[in-house]
């Protein structure tokens, strides 16, 4: 087996239905732009964006969701992280 590492630009040109192509999970080395671009490739119905700005301040943005729904989503994300991302 031969491993090939690709850039985001390479991924745009690849047929992800090809059985020889494996989609790996998001990288811990993504820049904010890469992470957001990766998310745009999904068929998302709701989003919650949490990040830090250049001054270290917390920034939160979401699609049309209530604070209750945002809290529920963060709890689901916490469960996912506690299970090792499975």
N, C-alpha and C positions, 0 to 999 in steps of 0.2 A: 504494500500500500504506500502511496506517495502523498504527502501532505502539501497542500498549496495554500498559502495565506493571501487573502485578497483584500483590496481596499473597498471602500463604499462605492466608488465609481465602478469597480469591477463587478460588484454584486448587482448593479443595475442592468448589466448586460447578460446576466446568467439566467437560464431557465431553471427556476427553483423546483419545477416538476420533474427534473432529471433525477433519476434514482441514485446517481453518483454524487449528487450535491447534498451536503448535510448543512442545515441551518443551525448554527451554534447560538447559544444564548447571548444576550447583550454583554459586552465587555466591561470590565471594571476600569478600562483605560479609555473609554469613549470620552470625547469632549462633549460639552452640552449640545453643540450643533449635531454631532454624530448620533447622540442618543435620541434627539428629537426627530432627526431624519429617519432613523430606524423605526420609530413609533409611527411615522407617517405611512410606512409601508404596510401597516396592519389595518384591518377593518374595524377601527375603534368606534364605539358608540358614545362613550363617555371618557373624559380624561381628567386627571388631577396632576398638576405639575407642581413639584416642590423643589426649591433650589435656593441657593445663596447668591446674592449679587456681589459685585466687586468690593463692597464695604462689609461683607459678612452678614448682611441683613437677610432674614428669611423672606422668600417671595413665594406666594401661593397663587396659582391660577387654576381655574377649572372650566369645564364646559358646563352646560346648563344642569347644575346639580345643587342640591341644598347642602348646608353644612352637615346635616345628619347623614346624607348619602356620602359626602366626602369622608366623614369619620368612619363609616362602614367600610369604604374602600381602603382606607389606611389600615384598618384592623385586618382586612383580608390580606393586604400586603405584608403586615407583620407576621401573620400565620405562615405565609409563603416563605418569608425570610427565615423564620424559626425552624422550618422543615428543610432548610438548606436549598431553597429555591426549586423545590420539586412540586 
